[in-house]
């Protein structure tokens, strides 16, 4: 069996709509957990639209959900932050590892005549 890098997650980021890419880019720039309301205000979106994009990003593993501590009555707010998987650098590292493993295998199996 050939040892190599762990299989990469599917390239979900490549299939995102421009609007969802914009929300993800804003989450990455913000760098801290944020609410639906703050995202919607920053991107001039309706809160329901922002929530839909944030939930989809979380479902795809590109954003993390957490709960804000409640300040009194009512349901605590959900906070969203870009996940480490959302970083394009992690994808580059995976491809670099794959390229390195392939080069090693080619070198080991090729005839040096």
N, C-alpha and C positions, 0 to 999 in steps of 0.2 A: 504494500500500500504506500502511496506517495504522501508524504507529509507536506503540508503547505499552509497557507493562511486559512483562517476560518472563512466559511462562505459569507459573502457580504449580504446585507439586507437588500431587497429589491430597490432599484433606483426610483423611489417614489417621487423625489423632488423633481425629477425630469418630467413627470406627468402632471404637475400642478398647473392649474389655470393661472393666468397672469395676476388675477385678483388675489388668489391664495398665495402666490409667490410674494406679492407685495405685503401681505399680512405676516408671512414668515420672515421676510427681510426686516420688517419693523420690529418684530419680536426679538430678533437677533441684535438689532441696534439698541433696543431698550436695555437689554442685558439684565433685567430683573423681572420677577413675577408681576403680572399686570392683570387688571380686570377687563371684562368685556367692554364696560363703559369707557374706560380709558383708551382702549384700542379703537373703538368705534369713533370716539371724538378725534383721536389723532389722525385717523385715516379717512375721516368724513364719510363713515358708513353708518347705516342703521344698526342698532345694537343686535338685532336678530341676525343680520347678515354677518357681522363680526363674530358673533357666537358660533354660527354655522361654520365659518372658516376655521376658527380656533379649535372647535370640537373635531373637525376633520383632520387638522394637523396633529392633534393629540392622538386620534385613532390611528394615524399613519406613523406614529412614533417620532414625529418631528417637533412636538411640543409636549411639555409635561403639565399635568393638572395638579393643583394643590388647593387646600381650603384655607381661606383667610379666617383668622380667629374672629368669632362673632362678637360684636360690641352691643350686646343687648338682645332684643327680640329679633326673630326672623332667621331665615336661612343664611348661613355664612356664604360670602362670595367665593366663587371659584376663581383661582388665579392661574394664569398660563405663562409659561416661559419656554423659550426655545430649548430643545433638548440637544445633547451632545451629537446625536445622529443628524441633526439639521446642519451641522457644520460641513461645508464642502471640503475642509481639510481632512476630515475623517475618511471621506470617499477617496481622496487622493492617496492617503496612506494605504488604503486597502488595495488600490490599483498598483501602487509601487510594490507592495508585498507580493501581489500576484505576478507582476512582471519579473520580479527577482526570482521567484520560485520557478517560473517558466524558463527563464534563462539558465538556471542551474540544471533543470531537467534536460534541456536541449544540449547543454554542454556535456552532460553525463552520457547521453544516448547517441550523440553524433560520432561519426567515424572521423578521426583525425588523420586522414591519409593524405 
